C-alpha cells in the first residue's frame, strides 16, 4: 500500500491531500516523520507531491485511527497489506480480534461507569440525606 513516488501523473499538494482525506497537514507531516507514510518526492522548490497511493494509505491510517487502532497496530496492518495473501489475512484477523476484545472491555468499563454515575445522579435527584452522593460515589473504592 506504500509507495515512494506519486503513483499517478496527477500529483497533488499536501493541502489537497489533507482536504481529500480529512487529515490535518501537520498530522500528515507527523506520519511522515514517524515513517507511517513514506517521505514524498519534492519539487525543485521543496513542495511535497502525493499521488493516489498516498491518498489511499492516508485514508487507511485515518480510518484505522477512528476505529481505535494504535500507531503500532496500524504499522502492522500496513505491512500486512503490502504483504498480501492468505497468511497476511489471517494475521490481520488476529490483530483485529485482539483489538475487538480491547474495545469490548472498554465498553464494559464504560457501562459500569454509567451505572455508578446514574445511581449517584439519581440519589442527588431524590434528595437523599447525606453528604453529596456524587462525592460519596467518587470517594468509594
MDTraj code that builds the backbone (N, CA, C; nanometers):
import mdtraj as md
import numpy as np

residues = "UNK UNK UNK UNK UNK UNK UNK UNK UNK UNK UNK UNK UNK UNK UNK UNK UNK UNK UNK UNK UNK UNK UNK UNK UNK UNK UNK UNK UNK UNK UNK UNK UNK UNK UNK UNK UNK UNK UNK UNK UNK UNK UNK UNK UNK UNK UNK UNK UNK UNK UNK UNK UNK UNK UNK UNK UNK UNK UNK UNK UNK UNK UNK UNK UNK UNK UNK UNK UNK UNK UNK UNK UNK UNK UNK UNK UNK UNK UNK UNK UNK UNK UNK UNK UNK UNK UNK UNK UNK UNK UNK UNK UNK UNK UNK UNK UNK UNK UNK UNK UNK UNK UNK UNK UNK UNK UNK UNK UNK UNK UNK UNK UNK UNK UNK UNK UNK UNK UNK UNK UNK UNK UNK UNK UNK UNK UNK UNK UNK UNK UNK UNK UNK UNK UNK UNK UNK UNK UNK UNK UNK".split()
xyz = np.array([
    [0.0819, -0.1183, 0.0000],
    [0.0000, 0.0000, 0.0000],
    [0.0865, 0.1249, 0.0000],
    [0.2152, 0.1103, 0.0286],
    [0.3022, 0.2268, 0.0349],
    [0.3766, 0.2460, -0.0966],
    [0.4185, 0.3681, -0.1198],
    [0.4983, 0.3960, -0.2381],
    [0.6021, 0.5008, -0.2038],
    [0.6954, 0.5218, -0.2936],
    [0.7983, 0.6227, -0.2693],
    [0.7878, 0.7392, -0.3666],
    [0.6966, 0.7319, -0.4617],
    [0.6767, 0.8404, -0.5568],
    [0.5276, 0.8515, -0.5858],
    [0.4840, 0.9681, -0.6294],
    [0.3423, 0.9786, -0.6638],
    [0.3052, 0.8681, -0.7616],
    [0.1944, 0.8025, -0.7337],
    [0.1582, 0.6844, -0.8103],
    [0.0801, 0.7164, -0.9364],
    [0.0606, 0.8416, -0.9661],
    [-0.0045, 0.8767, -1.0914],
    [0.0448, 1.0128, -1.1377],
    [0.0091, 1.0470, -1.2591],
    [0.0571, 1.1729, -1.3166],
    [-0.0049, 1.2946, -1.2496],
    [-0.1183, 1.2796, -1.1852],
    [-0.1877, 1.3908, -1.1218],
    [-0.1408, 1.4078, -0.9784],
    [-0.0156, 1.4462, -0.9604],
    [0.0385, 1.4669, -0.8265],
    [-0.0332, 1.5839, -0.7606],
    [-0.0560, 1.5691, -0.6305],
    [-0.1286, 1.6724, -0.5564],
    [-0.0427, 1.7245, -0.4426],
    [-0.0776, 1.8400, -0.3928],
    [-0.0053, 1.9029, -0.2824],
    [-0.0503, 1.8442, -0.1489],
    [0.0222, 1.8759, -0.0449],
    [-0.0147, 1.8300, 0.0885],
    [-0.1488, 1.8907, 0.1307],
    [-0.1760, 2.0137, 0.0906],
    [-0.3044, 2.0766, 0.1224],
    [-0.4205, 2.0029, 0.0576],
    [-0.4016, 1.9631, -0.0675],
    [-0.5058, 1.8882, -0.1375],
    [-0.5221, 1.7499, -0.0752],
    [-0.4118, 1.6862, -0.0404],
    [-0.4189, 1.5550, 0.0257],
    [-0.4946, 1.5678, 0.1575],
    [-0.4673, 1.6735, 0.2314],
    [-0.5366, 1.6994, 0.3567],
    [-0.6865, 1.7153, 0.3330],
    [-0.7232, 1.7920, 0.2319],
    [-0.8650, 1.8128, 0.2007],
    [-0.9335, 1.6829, 0.1609],
    [-0.8665, 1.6037, 0.0815],
    [-0.9270, 1.4793, 0.0326],
    [-0.9455, 1.3744, 0.1422],
    [-0.8546, 1.3727, 0.2372],
    [-0.8588, 1.2668, 0.3403],
    [-0.9156, 1.3130, 0.4734],
    [-0.9245, 1.4442, 0.4952],
    [-0.9706, 1.4950, 0.6237],
    [-0.8648, 1.4854, 0.7324],
    [-0.7392, 1.4721, 0.6922],
    [-0.6287, 1.4635, 0.7876],
    [-0.5533, 1.5957, 0.7853],
    [-0.5304, 1.6524, 0.9020],
    [-0.4609, 1.7795, 0.9170],
    [-0.3215, 1.7730, 0.8540],
    [-0.2773, 1.8824, 0.7955],
    [-0.1448, 1.8879, 0.7314],
    [-0.0344, 1.8511, 0.8299],
    [-0.0404, 1.9044, 0.9509],
    [0.0638, 1.8728, 1.0493],
    [0.0629, 1.7243, 1.0848],
    [-0.0545, 1.6634, 1.0845],
    [-0.0644, 1.5200, 1.1125],
    [-0.0007, 1.4410, 0.9989],
    [-0.0216, 1.4836, 0.8762],
    [0.0428, 1.4174, 0.7618],
    [0.1937, 1.4245, 0.7767],
    [0.2455, 1.5411, 0.8088],
    [0.3909, 1.5571, 0.8282],
    [0.4404, 1.4680, 0.9426],
    [0.3615, 1.4610, 1.0496],
    [0.3969, 1.3749, 1.1628],
    [0.4051, 1.2293, 1.1183],
    [0.3055, 1.1824, 1.0428],
    [0.3072, 1.0446, 0.9943],
    [0.4304, 1.0183, 0.9071],
    [0.4726, 1.1173, 0.8329],
    [0.5950, 1.1020, 0.7536],
    [0.7170, 1.0937, 0.8442],
    [0.7232, 1.1806, 0.9470],
    [0.8375, 1.1807, 1.0390],
    [0.8526, 1.0487, 1.1118],
    [0.7402, 0.9862, 1.1487],
    [0.7485, 0.8601, 1.2233],
    [0.7410, 0.7384, 1.1300],
    [0.7535, 0.7649, 1.0015],
    [0.7578, 0.6603, 0.8983],
    [0.6308, 0.5766, 0.8884],
    [0.5165, 0.6375, 0.9177],
    [0.3885, 0.5717, 0.8906],
    [0.3584, 0.5832, 0.7415],
    [0.4049, 0.6917, 0.6835],
    [0.3920, 0.7152, 0.5396],
    [0.5315, 0.7441, 0.4870],
    [0.5567, 0.7047, 0.3635],
    [0.6887, 0.7363, 0.3072],
    [0.7037, 0.8863, 0.2859],
    [0.8273, 0.9301, 0.2905],
    [0.8536, 1.0711, 0.2622],
    [0.8285, 1.0926, 0.1132],
    [0.7483, 1.1927, 0.0793],
    [0.7129, 1.2117, -0.0612],
    [0.8261, 1.2783, -0.1389],
    [0.8257, 1.2582, -0.2693],
    [0.9211, 1.3345, -0.3513],
    [0.8807, 1.4814, -0.3456],
    [0.9762, 1.5656, -0.3802],
    [0.9510, 1.7102, -0.3757],
    [0.9892, 1.7745, -0.5083],
    [0.9248, 1.8850, -0.5325],
    [0.9605, 1.9635, -0.6500],
    [1.0922, 2.0352, -0.6212],
    [1.1469, 2.1030, -0.7203],
    [1.2707, 2.1791, -0.7019],
    [1.2544, 2.2853, -0.5933],
    [1.1328, 2.3340, -0.5771],
    [1.1077, 2.4362, -0.4753],
    [1.0791, 2.3758, -0.3376],
    [1.0787, 2.2426, -0.3269],
    [1.0584, 2.1778, -0.1981],
    [0.9155, 2.1379, -0.1686],
    [0.8254, 2.1580, -0.2623],
    [0.6838, 2.1243, -0.2422],
    [0.6662, 1.9733, -0.2490],
    [0.5957, 1.9180, -0.1501],
    [0.5675, 1.7756, -0.1477],
    [0.4677, 1.7399, -0.2580],
    [0.4852, 1.6213, -0.3163],
    [0.3938, 1.5737, -0.4194],
    [0.3400, 1.4365, -0.3806],
    [0.2088, 1.4235, -0.3859],
    [0.1423, 1.2991, -0.3473],
    [0.0593, 1.2470, -0.4634],
    [0.0382, 1.1158, -0.4642],
    [-0.0440, 1.0527, -0.5658],
    [-0.1574, 0.9742, -0.5026],
    [-0.2249, 0.8962, -0.5843],
    [-0.3403, 0.8184, -0.5394],
    [-0.3035, 0.7181, -0.4304],
    [-0.1872, 0.6555, -0.4405],
    [-0.1475, 0.5567, -0.3395],
    [-0.1303, 0.6229, -0.2027],
    [-0.0708, 0.7399, -0.2002],
    [-0.0548, 0.8113, -0.0731],
    [-0.1901, 0.8521, -0.0170],
    [-0.2794, 0.8919, -0.1054],
    [-0.4160, 0.9263, -0.0643],
    [-0.4823, 0.8048, 0.0006],
    [-0.4682, 0.6906, -0.0626],
    [-0.5289, 0.5666, -0.0108],
    [-0.4661, 0.5270, 0.1231],
    [-0.3340, 0.5347, 0.1322],
    [-0.2653, 0.4994, 0.2561],
    [-0.3079, 0.5909, 0.3701],
    [-0.3141, 0.7205, 0.3442],
    [-0.3527, 0.8153, 0.4479],
    [-0.4974, 0.7946, 0.4903],
    [-0.5853, 0.7677, 0.3952],
    [-0.7252, 0.7395, 0.4285],
    [-0.7339, 0.6130, 0.5147],
    [-0.6530, 0.5136, 0.4841],
    [-0.6471, 0.3899, 0.5624],
    [-0.6047, 0.4207, 0.7064],
    [-0.4989, 0.4989, 0.7212],
    [-0.4496, 0.5350, 0.8546],
    [-0.5572, 0.6107, 0.9322],
    [-0.6201, 0.7086, 0.8669],
    [-0.7246, 0.7875, 0.9343],
    [-0.8375, 0.6978, 0.9827],
    [-0.8842, 0.6087, 0.8981],
    [-0.9957, 0.5207, 0.9362],
    [-0.9540, 0.4249, 1.0471],
    [-0.8343, 0.3719, 1.0391],
    [-0.7861, 0.2822, 1.1444],
    [-0.7758, 0.3561, 1.2781],
    [-0.7320, 0.4813, 1.2753],
    [-0.7265, 0.5616, 1.3989],
    [-0.8671, 0.5833, 1.4530],
    [-0.9636, 0.6107, 1.3639],
    [-1.1018, 0.6298, 1.4077],
    [-1.1555, 0.5043, 1.4763],
    [-1.1093, 0.3890, 1.4327],
    [-1.1524, 0.2627, 1.4928],
    [-1.0731, 0.2278, 1.6183],
    [-0.9800, 0.3148, 1.6566],
    [-0.9081, 0.2981, 1.7818],
    [-0.7798, 0.2179, 1.7745],
    [-0.7331, 0.1843, 1.6549],
    [-0.6070, 0.1119, 1.6437],
    [-0.4922, 0.2049, 1.6822],
    [-0.3925, 0.1495, 1.7480],
    [-0.2736, 0.2270, 1.7840],
    [-0.1868, 0.2451, 1.6601],
    [-0.0915, 0.3359, 1.6698],
    [0.0003, 0.3561, 1.5576],
    [0.0797, 0.2296, 1.5288],
    [0.1221, 0.1576, 1.6321],
    [0.1952, 0.0320, 1.6101],
    [0.1073, -0.0715, 1.5406],
    [-0.0192, -0.0789, 1.5801],
    [-0.1106, -0.1717, 1.5142],
    [-0.1308, -0.1331, 1.3676],
    [-0.1398, -0.0036, 1.3420],
    [-0.1577, 0.0427, 1.2040],
    [-0.0335, 0.0119, 1.1216],
    [0.0847, 0.0301, 1.1808],
    [0.2075, -0.0077, 1.1100],
    [0.2027, -0.1549, 1.0691],
    [0.1586, -0.2387, 1.1628],
    [0.1488, -0.3817, 1.1345],
    [0.0468, -0.4070, 1.0242],
    [-0.0669, -0.3391, 1.0285],
    [-0.1690, -0.3560, 0.9258],
    [-0.1179, -0.3118, 0.7888],
    [-0.0456, -0.2010, 0.7847],
    [0.0096, -0.1543, 0.6581],
    [0.1104, -0.2544, 0.6018],
    [0.1948, -0.3075, 0.6893],
    [0.2927, -0.4073, 0.6443],
    [0.2213, -0.5312, 0.5919],
    [0.1170, -0.5736, 0.6605],
    [0.0414, -0.6908, 0.6164],
    [-0.0318, -0.6635, 0.4854],
    [-0.0806, -0.5409, 0.4676],
    [-0.1470, -0.5049, 0.3421],
    [-0.0483, -0.5111, 0.2264],
    [0.0757, -0.4677, 0.2507],
    [0.1792, -0.4747, 0.1475],
    [0.2132, -0.6194, 0.1150],
    [0.2132, -0.7027, 0.2180],
    [0.2474, -0.8444, 0.2027],
    [0.1406, -0.9196, 0.1240],
    [0.0158, -0.8968, 0.1612],
    [-0.0953, -0.9634, 0.0936],
    [-0.0978, -1.1132, 0.1186],
    [-0.1937, -1.1802, 0.0595],
    [-0.2035, -1.3250, 0.0685],
    [-0.2837, -1.3736, 0.1868],
    [-0.3038, -1.5040, 0.1884],
    [-0.3868, -1.5664, 0.2915],
    [-0.3264, -1.5506, 0.4313],
    [-0.1970, -1.5739, 0.4455],
    [-0.1346, -1.5638, 0.5778],
    [-0.1460, -1.4224, 0.6331],
    [-0.1284, -1.3225, 0.5476],
    [-0.1442, -1.1833, 0.5915],
    [-0.2864, -1.1597, 0.6393],
    [-0.3830, -1.2164, 0.5671],
    [-0.5230, -1.2009, 0.6049],
    [-0.5489, -1.2641, 0.7423],
    [-0.4890, -1.3777, 0.7682],
    [-0.5027, -1.4441, 0.8977],
    [-0.4447, -1.3560, 1.0079],
    [-0.3302, -1.2971, 0.9827],
    [-0.2663, -1.2107, 1.0824],
    [-0.3475, -1.0832, 1.1061],
    [-0.4059, -1.0283, 0.9997],
    [-0.4926, -0.9107, 1.0140],
    [-0.6122, -0.9465, 1.1005],
    [-0.6707, -1.0628, 1.0744],
    [-0.7854, -1.1078, 1.1533],
    [-0.7475, -1.1236, 1.2999],
    [-0.6321, -1.1791, 1.3282],
    [-0.5875, -1.1966, 1.4668],
    [-0.5676, -1.0614, 1.5353],
    [-0.5060, -0.9684, 1.4650],
    [-0.4850, -0.8352, 1.5211],
    [-0.6197, -0.7683, 1.5472],
    [-0.7109, -0.7777, 1.4519],
    [-0.8434, -0.7176, 1.4683],
    [-0.9203, -0.7846, 1.5815],
    [-0.9038, -0.9145, 1.5967],
    [-0.9710, -0.9870, 1.7045],
    [-0.9224, -0.9399, 1.8413],
    [-0.7926, -0.9204, 1.8550],
    [-0.7377, -0.8684, 1.9819],
    [-0.7897, -0.7277, 2.0084],
    [-0.7944, -0.6465, 1.9039],
    [-0.8442, -0.5099, 1.9189],
    [-0.9918, -0.5107, 1.9582],
    [-1.0687, -0.5989, 1.8983],
    [-1.2105, -0.6115, 1.9318],
    [-1.2279, -0.6477, 2.0795],
    [-1.1452, -0.7367, 2.1298],
    [-1.1520, -0.7734, 2.2720],
    [-1.1244, -0.6510, 2.3596],
    [-1.0267, -0.5697, 2.3211],
    [-0.9962, -0.4468, 2.3954],
    [-1.1145, -0.3504, 2.3922],
    [-1.1767, -0.3355, 2.2759],
    [-1.2927, -0.2464, 2.2620],
    [-1.4070, -0.2950, 2.3503],
    [-1.4313, -0.4253, 2.3492],
    [-1.5389, -0.4800, 2.4318],
    [-1.5105, -0.4593, 2.5807],
    [-1.3856, -0.4715, 2.6217],
    [-1.3502, -0.4469, 2.7623],
    [-1.3751, -0.3007, 2.7987],
    [-1.3406, -0.2107, 2.7082],
    [-1.3646, -0.0679, 2.7329],
    [-1.5139, -0.0384, 2.7413],
    [-1.5926, -0.1024, 2.6560],
    [-1.7385, -0.0843, 2.6608],
    [-1.7930, -0.1322, 2.7950],
    [-1.7447, -0.2455, 2.8430],
    [-1.7894, -0.2970, 2.9734],
    [-1.7537, -0.1985, 3.0845],
    [-1.6330, -0.1425, 3.0790],
    [-1.5926, -0.0424, 3.1785],
    [-1.6819, 0.0810, 3.1710],
    [-1.7123, 0.1252, 3.0513],
    [-1.7991, 0.2420, 3.0345],
    [-1.9393, 0.2158, 3.0872],
    [-1.9912, 0.0965, 3.0638],
    [-2.1241, 0.0621, 3.1153],
    [-2.1245, 0.0619, 3.2677],
    [-2.0168, 0.0115, 3.3281],
    [-2.0072, 0.0132, 3.4743],
    [-2.0013, 0.1570, 3.5255],
    [-1.9232, 0.2416, 3.4582],
    [-1.9160, 0.3825, 3.4973],
    [-2.0513, 0.4498, 3.4828],
    [-2.1218, 0.4186, 3.3760],
    [-2.2541, 0.4758, 3.3542],
    [-2.3471, 0.4399, 3.4697],
    [-2.3435, 0.3151, 3.5127],
    [-2.4297, 0.2722, 3.6227],
    [-2.3991, 0.3463, 3.7514],
    [-2.2719, 0.3597, 3.7821],
    [-2.2311, 0.4306, 3.9046],
    [-2.2752, 0.5771, 3.8984],
    [-2.2505, 0.6419, 3.7854],
    [-2.2886, 0.7827, 3.7726],
    [-2.4397, 0.8012, 3.7722],
    [-2.5118, 0.7132, 3.7037],
    [-2.6581, 0.7232, 3.7004],
    [-2.7151, 0.7087, 3.8406],
    [-2.6615, 0.6152, 3.9182],
    [-2.7075, 0.5952, 4.0554],
    [-2.6799, 0.7193, 4.1405],
    [-2.5598, 0.7749, 4.1272],
    [-2.5248, 0.8930, 4.2063],
    [-2.6138, 1.0118, 4.1690],
    [-2.6365, 1.0320, 4.0402],
    [-2.7231, 1.1421, 3.9965],
    [-2.8659, 1.1192, 4.0470],
    [-2.9131, 0.9959, 4.0398],
    [-3.0473, 0.9631, 4.0879],
    [-3.0590, 0.9930, 4.2380],
    [-2.9568, 0.9558, 4.3141],
    [-2.9601, 0.9829, 4.4581],
    [-2.9615, 1.1330, 4.4850],
    [-2.8912, 1.2104, 4.4036],
    [-2.8955, 1.3569, 4.4175],
    [-3.0371, 1.4073, 4.3890],
    [-3.0962, 1.3552, 4.2819],
    [-3.2317, 1.3974, 4.2441],
    [-3.3326, 1.3633, 4.3517],
    [-3.3132, 1.2523, 4.4206],
    [-3.4046, 1.2082, 4.5250],
    [-3.3843, 1.2855, 4.6551],
    [-3.2769, 1.3627, 4.6621],
    [-3.2500, 1.4402, 4.7823],
    [-3.2138, 1.3525, 4.9005],
    [-3.1436, 1.2449, 4.8725],
    [-3.1038, 1.1513, 4.9782],
    [-3.0259, 1.2257, 5.0861],
    [-3.0653, 1.2051, 5.2107],
    [-2.9994, 1.2792, 5.3189],
    [-2.8593, 1.2235, 5.3465],
    [-2.7638, 1.2898, 5.2993],
    [-2.6234, 1.2579, 5.3275],
    [-2.5411, 1.3713, 5.2725],
    [-2.4148, 1.3521, 5.2787],
    [-2.3309, 1.4461, 5.2069],
    [-2.3609, 1.4256, 5.0590],
    [-2.2941, 1.4914, 4.9756],
    [-2.3196, 1.4837, 4.8312],
    [-2.2994, 1.3412, 4.7802],
    [-2.4026, 1.2792, 4.7213],
    [-2.3910, 1.1427, 4.6702],
    [-2.2837, 1.1271, 4.5616],
    [-2.2627, 1.2304, 4.4814],
    [-2.1595, 1.2213, 4.3790],
    [-2.0210, 1.2164, 4.4422],
    [-2.0011, 1.2989, 4.5435],
    [-1.8712, 1.2973, 4.6128],
    [-1.8522, 1.1621, 4.6813],
    [-1.9595, 1.1095, 4.7419],
    [-1.9514, 0.9780, 4.8046],
    [-1.9156, 0.8706, 4.7038],
    [-1.9782, 0.8736, 4.5863],
    [-1.9522, 0.7730, 4.4833],
    [-1.8088, 0.7802, 4.4351],
    [-1.7555, 0.9015, 4.4226],
    [-1.6174, 0.9178, 4.3778],
    [-1.5178, 0.8797, 4.4869],
    [-1.5591, 0.8916, 4.6129],
    [-1.4687, 0.8619, 4.7243],
    [-1.4608, 0.7128, 4.7545],
    [-1.5643, 0.6373, 4.7178],
    [-1.5647, 0.4924, 4.7460],
    [-1.4760, 0.4194, 4.6483],
    [-1.4095, 0.3175, 4.6991],
    [-1.3230, 0.2377, 4.6127],
    [-1.3904, 0.1098, 4.5711],
])
top = md.Topology()
chain = top.add_chain()
for i, resn in enumerate(residues, 1):
    res = top.add_residue(resn, chain, resSeq=i)
    for name in ("N", "CA", "C"):
        top.add_atom(name, md.element.get_by_symbol(name[0]), res)
traj = md.Trajectory(xyz[None], top)
